């Protein structure tokens, strides 16, 4: 299943965003760890410095104490006292820098030994200190252990920092490669799913020419471009189909024009300046033939002109109040003399039905329906014309016992130049009458529909509202099938 352009963009954004957030999180975590280790390293080095200062102070105190004992000068005693104060301060500072339990234990032990030394700076005669002269051996040993421990901690912290630095380099390189790969995949995705399908559609549009071989564009790429390609394919197919219909229309017009023109030519050739005129009865029959053929040609030309005006948006309505029953009666009486095989049967309400409409255009619709009912019933029979009213307006139904229309063609016959396949070969016509009728009715706000059974006839029913909503010149809207059903009388 293809994804839309938005889905691709969201997916790419999520992937790149995840990589970016992962990189930022890794860098923040690495930086935090390295800052923590740097702080530990600083504490360790400060603790070493404080311990070394403590060792120096101890040795200075011992020297001043021995000088005082040898010279008995108060200045040495005062200096020893001052050094003792600094020793306690440096020991307290070392306690503040201690960040491990081992450092704290050594400092506690050193504090105990230091206080013992400061309380008894002069060794007792016969004691090991007096015999060896090493008064601060224990304190110096503890402080040395503290220095070694802090140095070991500093080395471990430094090594940890180096590991984190290497890890940060690896993560940065991996993320950089992932970003480059993501950008490359995004480029390939855009190229395959957007660029090439767009290029293919562009090429199809550039090579599309009326009459040229139809080149349908395959549906590829993101969903939006697939929809564009699908729409283009449908449009190209419709245009090609319309072109075929137009070519068929031209062929039909040529065929339908040829028959009356041949009849006119035969009728006119019978009147030769070099020969006497035919008898009056034959001359009247030939002129009747000429009138019929001229009426047929006039109707064809009028349908063509009406179709041209409608397609150009130039259908004008001269709206007024008219009795629909009178319009139907006029159309019926006009067509009675045109056939001896058909019986026109009417069914009207007793009272008139006044509607606002263009009487000329509605008469054109009625004449078209009655003419079709007679023409497509070559075997003759009864043609029923019924008029009725409903809540929203009025309706007129014309039923014939003719050849009928297949269900698959009952909508297409309302399109320009479209006729039923069952009748187009032996019944003349161009295929514009029903299209013009539907556009006229749509311009009035009405509808037209058909019910038919092949071989049993057809019923055309159109509806008109009581009042035309817009009486100005307008282009008819597209046909919308009515939701109401034909009345039982009209469907009979």
C-alpha positions as CSV (number, residue, x, y, z in Angstrom):
1,X,0.0,0.0,0.0
2,X,1.4,3.3,-1.0
3,X,1.9,6.1,1.5
4,X,1.0,9.7,1.0
5,X,3.5,12.5,0.7
6,X,2.5,13.7,4.2
7,X,3.2,10.2,5.6
8,X,6.6,10.0,4.0
9,X,7.4,13.5,5.3
10,X,6.3,12.5,8.8
11,X,8.3,9.3,8.7
12,X,11.4,11.0,7.5
13,X,11.0,13.7,10.1
14,X,10.5,11.2,12.9
15,X,13.6,9.2,11.9
16,X,15.8,12.2,11.5
17,X,14.3,13.8,14.7
18,X,14.9,10.5,16.6
19,X,18.5,10.5,15.5
20,X,19.0,14.1,16.4
21,X,17.4,13.7,19.8
22,X,19.4,10.6,20.4
23,X,22.6,12.5,19.5
24,X,21.7,15.3,21.8
25,X,20.8,13.0,24.6
26,X,24.0,11.0,24.2
27,X,26.1,14.2,24.1
28,X,24.3,15.6,27.2
29,X,24.8,12.4,29.1
30,X,28.4,12.1,28.0
31,X,29.1,15.7,28.9
32,X,27.4,15.3,32.3
33,X,29.5,12.3,33.1
34,X,32.7,14.0,32.0
35,X,31.8,17.0,34.1
36,X,31.2,14.8,37.1
37,X,34.5,13.0,36.6
38,X,36.3,16.3,36.1
39,X,34.9,17.5,39.4
40,X,36.0,14.2,41.1
41,X,39.5,14.7,39.5
42,X,39.6,18.3,40.9
43,X,38.6,17.1,44.3
44,X,41.3,14.3,44.2
45,X,44.0,16.8,43.2
46,X,42.9,19.3,45.8
47,X,42.9,16.6,48.4
48,X,46.5,15.6,47.4
49,X,47.5,19.3,47.6
50,X,45.9,19.6,51.1
51,X,47.5,16.4,52.3
52,X,50.9,17.5,51.1
53,X,50.4,20.9,52.8
54,X,49.5,18.9,55.9
55,X,52.7,16.9,55.7
56,X,54.8,20.1,55.3
57,X,53.0,21.6,58.3
58,X,53.7,18.5,60.4
59,X,57.4,18.6,59.6
60,X,57.5,22.4,60.2
61,X,55.8,21.9,63.6
62,X,58.3,19.2,64.6
63,X,61.2,21.4,63.6
64,X,59.9,24.4,65.6
65,X,59.2,22.2,68.6
66,X,62.7,20.8,68.6
67,X,64.2,24.2,68.3
68,X,62.1,25.4,71.3
69,X,63.2,22.4,73.3
70,X,66.9,23.1,72.4
71,X,66.9,26.9,72.8
72,X,63.9,27.5,75.0
73,X,63.1,30.6,73.0
74,X,59.4,31.6,73.1
75,X,59.4,32.5,69.4
76,X,59.7,28.9,68.5
77,X,56.9,27.9,70.8
78,X,54.6,30.6,69.3
79,X,55.5,29.5,65.8
80,X,54.8,25.9,66.7
81,X,51.4,26.9,68.1
82,X,50.5,28.8,64.9
83,X,51.5,25.8,62.8
84,X,49.3,23.6,64.9
85,X,46.3,25.9,64.2
86,X,47.0,25.8,60.5
87,X,47.3,22.0,60.7
88,X,43.8,21.7,62.1
89,X,42.5,24.0,59.4
90,X,44.2,22.1,56.6
91,X,42.8,18.9,58.1
92,X,39.3,20.3,58.1
93,X,39.7,21.4,54.5
94,X,40.9,17.9,53.6
95,X,37.7,16.6,55.2
96,X,35.6,18.8,53.0
97,X,37.3,17.5,49.9
98,X,36.9,13.9,50.8
99,X,34.3,12.2,48.6
100,X,34.9,8.5,49.4
101,X,34.5,6.5,52.6
102,X,38.2,5.4,52.4
103,X,39.4,9.0,52.4
104,X,37.2,9.8,55.3
105,X,38.5,6.8,57.3
106,X,42.1,7.8,56.7
107,X,41.4,11.4,57.6
108,X,39.7,10.3,60.9
109,X,42.7,8.2,61.6
110,X,45.1,11.0,60.8
111,X,43.1,13.4,62.9
112,X,43.4,11.1,65.9
113,X,47.1,10.7,65.5
114,X,47.6,14.5,64.9
115,X,45.7,15.4,68.1
116,X,47.7,12.8,70.0
117,X,50.9,14.3,68.6
118,X,49.9,17.9,69.3
119,X,49.0,16.9,72.9
120,X,52.4,15.3,73.4
121,X,54.9,16.9,71.1
122,X,57.9,15.9,73.4
123,X,58.6,12.2,73.5
124,X,58.9,10.5,76.8
125,X,62.4,9.3,77.7
126,X,62.9,5.7,76.7
127,X,59.9,5.7,74.3
128,X,60.4,4.4,70.7
129,X,60.0,8.0,69.4
130,X,62.7,9.2,71.7
131,X,65.0,6.4,70.8
132,X,64.5,6.7,67.0
133,X,63.8,10.4,66.8
134,X,60.8,9.7,64.4
135,X,58.0,11.6,66.1
136,X,55.7,11.8,63.0
137,X,56.2,8.4,61.4
138,X,52.6,7.4,61.9
139,X,51.1,10.6,60.7
140,X,53.3,10.8,57.7
141,X,52.5,7.2,56.8
142,X,48.8,7.9,57.0
143,X,49.0,11.1,54.9
144,X,51.1,9.2,52.3
145,X,48.5,6.6,52.1
146,X,45.9,9.3,51.6
147,X,48.0,10.9,48.8
148,X,48.4,7.6,47.1
149,X,44.7,6.9,47.4
150,X,43.7,10.3,45.9
151,X,46.3,9.8,43.1
152,X,44.8,6.4,42.3
153,X,41.3,7.9,42.3
154,X,42.5,10.7,40.0
155,X,44.1,8.2,37.6
156,X,40.9,6.1,37.6
157,X,38.8,9.3,37.0
158,X,41.1,10.3,34.2
159,X,40.8,6.9,32.6
160,X,37.0,7.1,32.9
161,X,37.1,10.5,31.2
162,X,39.2,9.1,28.4
163,X,36.7,6.1,28.0
164,X,33.8,8.5,27.9
165,X,35.6,10.7,25.4
166,X,36.2,7.6,23.1
167,X,32.5,6.6,23.6
168,X,31.4,10.1,22.6
169,X,33.6,10.0,19.5
170,X,32.1,6.6,18.5
171,X,28.5,7.8,19.2
172,X,29.1,11.0,17.3
173,X,30.6,9.1,14.3
174,X,27.8,6.5,14.4
175,X,25.1,9.2,14.5
176,X,26.8,11.2,11.8
177,X,26.9,8.2,9.6
178,X,23.3,7.5,10.4
179,X,22.3,11.1,9.5
180,X,24.2,10.8,6.3
181,X,22.5,7.5,5.5
182,X,19.1,9.0,6.5
183,X,19.7,12.0,4.2
184,X,20.8,9.6,1.4
185,X,17.7,7.5,1.8
186,X,15.5,10.6,1.9
187,X,17.1,11.8,-1.3
188,X,16.5,8.4,-2.9
189,X,13.0,8.3,-1.6
190,X,12.2,11.7,-2.9
191,X,13.8,10.8,-6.2
192,X,11.9,7.6,-6.7
193,X,8.6,8.5,-5.1
194,X,8.3,12.2,-6.1
195,X,10.8,13.3,-8.8
196,X,10.5,10.4,-11.3
197,X,6.7,10.2,-11.0
198,X,6.4,13.9,-11.5
199,X,8.7,13.7,-14.5
200,X,6.7,10.9,-15.9
201,X,3.5,12.9,-15.5
202,X,5.1,15.9,-17.1
203,X,6.3,13.8,-20.1
204,X,2.8,12.4,-20.4
205,X,1.3,15.9,-20.4
206,X,3.9,17.1,-23.0
207,X,3.2,14.2,-25.3
208,X,-0.5,14.3,-25.0
209,X,-2.1,15.5,-28.2
210,X,-5.6,15.2,-29.6
211,X,-5.6,12.3,-32.0
212,X,-2.2,11.0,-30.8
213,X,-2.0,7.5,-29.4
214,X,-3.2,7.5,-25.9
215,X,-0.4,7.1,-23.4
216,X,-1.7,6.2,-20.0
217,X,0.6,7.1,-17.1
218,X,1.3,4.2,-14.7
219,X,0.3,4.9,-11.1
220,X,3.6,5.2,-9.1
221,X,5.1,7.3,-6.3
222,X,3.4,8.8,-3.3
223,X,-0.4,8.6,-3.0
224,X,-1.0,12.2,-4.2
225,X,1.0,11.7,-7.4
226,X,-0.8,8.4,-7.9
227,X,-4.0,10.3,-7.7
228,X,-2.7,12.9,-10.1
229,X,-1.7,10.1,-12.6
230,X,-5.1,8.4,-12.1
231,X,-6.9,11.6,-12.7
232,X,-4.8,12.3,-15.8
233,X,-5.5,8.8,-17.1
234,X,-9.2,9.3,-16.6
235,X,-9.1,12.7,-18.2
236,X,-7.2,11.4,-21.2
237,X,-9.6,8.5,-21.5
238,X,-12.6,10.8,-21.4
239,X,-11.0,13.1,-23.9
240,X,-10.2,10.2,-26.2
241,X,-13.8,8.9,-25.7
242,X,-15.2,12.3,-26.4
243,X,-13.1,12.6,-29.5
244,X,-14.4,9.2,-30.7
245,X,-18.0,10.4,-29.9
246,X,-17.3,13.6,-31.8
247,X,-16.0,11.7,-34.8
248,X,-19.0,9.4,-34.6
249,X,-21.2,12.5,-34.4
250,X,-19.6,14.0,-37.5
251,X,-20.2,10.7,-39.3
252,X,-23.8,10.6,-38.1
253,X,-24.4,14.2,-39.1
254,X,-22.9,13.6,-42.5
255,X,-25.1,10.5,-42.9
256,X,-28.2,12.3,-41.7
257,X,-27.5,15.3,-43.8
258,X,-26.9,13.2,-46.9
259,X,-30.3,11.5,-46.8
260,X,-32.4,14.7,-46.8
261,X,-30.0,16.4,-49.2
262,X,-30.4,13.5,-51.6
263,X,-34.2,13.7,-51.3
264,X,-34.0,17.4,-52.0
265,X,-31.8,16.8,-55.0
266,X,-34.1,14.2,-56.4
267,X,-37.1,16.5,-55.9
268,X,-35.4,19.5,-57.4
269,X,-34.1,17.5,-60.4
270,X,-37.6,16.5,-61.3
271,X,-38.3,20.1,-62.2
272,X,-36.1,20.6,-65.3
273,X,-36.2,23.9,-67.2
274,X,-36.0,21.9,-70.5
275,X,-39.0,19.7,-69.7
276,X,-42.7,20.3,-68.9
277,X,-43.7,20.5,-65.2
278,X,-44.9,17.3,-63.6
279,X,-48.6,16.9,-62.9
280,X,-49.9,19.0,-60.0
281,X,-50.5,16.0,-57.6
282,X,-46.9,14.8,-58.2
283,X,-45.6,18.3,-57.8
284,X,-47.5,18.7,-54.5
285,X,-46.2,15.4,-53.2
286,X,-42.6,16.4,-54.1
287,X,-43.0,19.8,-52.4
288,X,-44.4,18.0,-49.3
289,X,-41.3,15.8,-49.4
290,X,-39.1,18.9,-49.7
291,X,-40.9,20.6,-46.7
292,X,-40.4,17.5,-44.6
293,X,-36.7,17.3,-45.4
294,X,-36.3,21.1,-44.8
295,X,-38.0,20.7,-41.4
296,X,-35.7,17.8,-40.6
297,X,-32.6,19.9,-41.6
298,X,-33.9,22.9,-39.7
299,X,-34.4,20.7,-36.6
300,X,-30.9,19.3,-36.8
301,X,-29.4,22.8,-37.3
302,X,-31.5,24.2,-34.4
303,X,-30.3,21.4,-32.1
304,X,-26.7,22.1,-33.1
305,X,-27.1,25.8,-32.4
306,X,-28.8,25.1,-29.0
307,X,-26.0,22.8,-28.0
308,X,-23.4,25.4,-29.0
309,X,-25.2,28.1,-27.0
310,X,-25.6,25.8,-23.9
311,X,-22.0,24.8,-23.9
312,X,-21.0,28.5,-24.3
313,X,-23.2,29.4,-21.3
314,X,-25.5,31.5,-23.5
315,X,-28.9,29.8,-22.9
316,X,-31.4,32.6,-22.2
317,X,-34.7,32.1,-20.5
318,X,-37.6,34.4,-21.2
319,X,-39.6,33.5,-18.2
320,X,-43.3,34.2,-17.8
321,X,-46.5,32.6,-16.4
322,X,-47.9,29.9,-18.8
323,X,-50.4,27.1,-18.7
324,X,-48.5,23.9,-19.0
325,X,-51.5,22.0,-20.2
326,X,-51.9,24.4,-23.1
327,X,-48.3,24.0,-24.0
328,X,-48.7,20.2,-24.0
329,X,-51.9,20.4,-26.1
330,X,-50.2,22.5,-28.7
331,X,-47.3,20.1,-29.0
332,X,-49.7,17.1,-29.3
333,X,-51.8,18.8,-32.0
334,X,-48.7,19.7,-33.8
335,X,-47.6,16.1,-34.0
336,X,-51.0,14.4,-34.7
337,X,-50.8,15.1,-38.5
338,X,-47.3,13.8,-38.7
339,X,-48.2,10.1,-38.2
340,X,-51.0,7.8,-39.1
341,X,-49.6,4.8,-37.2
342,X,-49.7,6.3,-33.8
343,X,-52.5,7.4,-31.5
344,X,-51.7,10.2,-29.2
345,X,-53.6,9.7,-25.9
346,X,-53.7,12.5,-23.3
347,X,-54.5,12.7,-19.7
348,X,-54.7,16.1,-18.1
349,X,-56.2,17.6,-14.9
350,X,-59.4,19.4,-15.3
351,X,-58.0,22.7,-14.1
352,X,-55.0,24.4,-15.7
353,X,-51.5,24.3,-14.3
354,X,-49.8,27.7,-14.4
355,X,-46.1,27.7,-14.0
356,X,-43.3,30.2,-14.5
357,X,-41.2,29.0,-17.4
358,X,-39.9,29.9,-20.9
359,X,-42.8,28.6,-23.0
360,X,-40.6,28.4,-26.2
361,X,-38.0,26.2,-24.5
362,X,-40.6,24.0,-22.8
363,X,-42.3,23.5,-26.1
364,X,-39.0,22.6,-27.6
365,X,-38.6,19.9,-24.9
366,X,-42.2,18.6,-25.5
367,X,-41.7,18.5,-29.2
368,X,-38.5,16.6,-28.8
369,X,-40.1,14.0,-26.5
370,X,-43.1,13.5,-28.8
371,X,-41.0,13.3,-31.9
372,X,-38.8,10.7,-30.3
373,X,-41.8,8.7,-29.1
374,X,-43.1,8.6,-32.6
375,X,-39.8,8.0,-34.3
376,X,-38.7,5.2,-31.9
377,X,-42.0,3.4,-32.3
378,X,-41.8,2.4,-35.9
379,X,-44.5,-0.2,-35.5
380,X,-47.0,2.4,-34.3
381,X,-49.3,2.2,-31.3
382,X,-50.5,4.5,-28.5
383,X,-48.3,7.3,-27.2
384,X,-49.5,8.4,-23.8
385,X,-49.0,12.0,-22.7
386,X,-49.9,12.7,-19.1
387,X,-49.6,15.8,-16.9
388,X,-49.8,16.0,-13.1
389,X,-48.9,18.1,-10.2
390,X,-47.1,17.4,-6.9
391,X,-46.1,19.4,-3.9
392,X,-43.0,21.0,-5.4
393,X,-44.2,21.5,-8.9
394,X,-45.6,19.7,-12.0
395,X,-44.6,16.7,-14.1
396,X,-45.1,15.6,-17.7
397,X,-44.7,11.9,-18.8
398,X,-44.5,10.7,-22.4
399,X,-44.8,6.9,-22.9
400,X,-44.3,5.0,-26.1
401,X,-44.5,1.3,-27.1
402,X,-41.3,1.5,-29.1
403,X,-37.9,-0.2,-29.2
404,X,-36.9,0.7,-25.6
405,X,-33.5,1.5,-24.2
406,X,-31.1,-0.9,-22.4
407,X,-30.5,-0.1,-18.7
408,X,-26.8,0.5,-19.3
409,X,-27.6,3.3,-21.7
410,X,-30.5,5.1,-19.9
411,X,-28.1,7.7,-18.5
412,X,-25.7,8.1,-21.5
413,X,-28.5,9.0,-23.9
414,X,-28.7,12.4,-22.2
415,X,-25.1,13.2,-23.2
416,X,-24.4,15.1,-26.4
417,X,-24.1,13.0,-29.6
418,X,-25.0,9.8,-27.7
419,X,-27.7,7.5,-29.0
420,X,-28.9,4.0,-28.1
421,X,-26.8,1.3,-29.9
422,X,-30.0,-0.6,-30.7
423,X,-31.5,2.2,-32.8
424,X,-28.7,4.3,-34.2
425,X,-28.2,2.1,-37.3
426,X,-31.8,2.2,-38.6
427,X,-33.4,5.3,-37.0
428,X,-32.1,8.7,-38.1
429,X,-30.9,11.2,-35.6
430,X,-27.9,13.1,-34.3
431,X,-28.2,12.5,-30.6
432,X,-28.6,16.1,-29.4
433,X,-32.4,16.4,-28.7
434,X,-32.3,14.8,-25.2
435,X,-29.1,16.6,-24.2
436,X,-30.6,19.9,-25.1
437,X,-33.9,19.0,-23.3
438,X,-32.1,18.1,-20.1
439,X,-30.1,21.4,-20.2
440,X,-33.2,23.4,-20.7
441,X,-35.0,21.7,-17.8
442,X,-31.9,22.1,-15.6
443,X,-31.9,25.8,-16.4
444,X,-35.5,25.9,-15.1
445,X,-34.5,24.0,-12.0
446,X,-36.2,20.9,-13.2
447,X,-35.2,17.3,-14.0
448,X,-35.8,14.6,-16.5
449,X,-35.6,10.8,-16.1
450,X,-36.4,7.7,-18.1
451,X,-37.7,4.3,-17.5
452,X,-37.5,1.8,-20.2
453,X,-37.5,-1.9,-21.1
454,X,-36.0,-3.0,-24.4
455,X,-38.7,-4.1,-26.8
456,X,-41.5,-2.8,-24.6
457,X,-41.2,1.0,-24.8
458,X,-40.0,3.9,-22.8
459,X,-41.4,6.6,-20.5
460,X,-39.7,10.0,-20.2
461,X,-40.8,12.1,-17.3
462,X,-39.7,15.7,-16.6
463,X,-40.5,17.9,-13.6
464,X,-40.7,21.6,-13.3
465,X,-40.9,23.7,-10.1
466,X,-43.7,26.1,-9.7
467,X,-41.3,29.0,-9.9
468,X,-37.9,29.4,-11.7
469,X,-35.4,30.4,-8.9
470,X,-33.1,32.5,-11.2
471,X,-34.8,34.1,-14.2
472,X,-31.5,35.6,-15.5
473,X,-29.5,34.1,-18.2
474,X,-27.4,31.3,-16.8
475,X,-25.5,28.2,-17.7
476,X,-27.3,25.0,-16.8
477,X,-25.9,23.0,-14.0
478,X,-25.0,19.3,-14.3
479,X,-27.9,16.8,-14.3
480,X,-28.9,15.4,-11.0
481,X,-31.3,12.4,-11.0
482,X,-34.5,13.1,-9.0
483,X,-35.2,11.1,-6.0
484,X,-39.0,10.9,-6.7
485,X,-40.3,7.9,-8.6
486,X,-42.5,8.1,-11.7
487,X,-46.1,8.0,-10.9
488,X,-47.9,4.7,-11.7
489,X,-49.8,6.4,-14.5
490,X,-46.7,7.8,-16.0
491,X,-44.9,4.5,-15.8
492,X,-47.6,2.6,-17.6
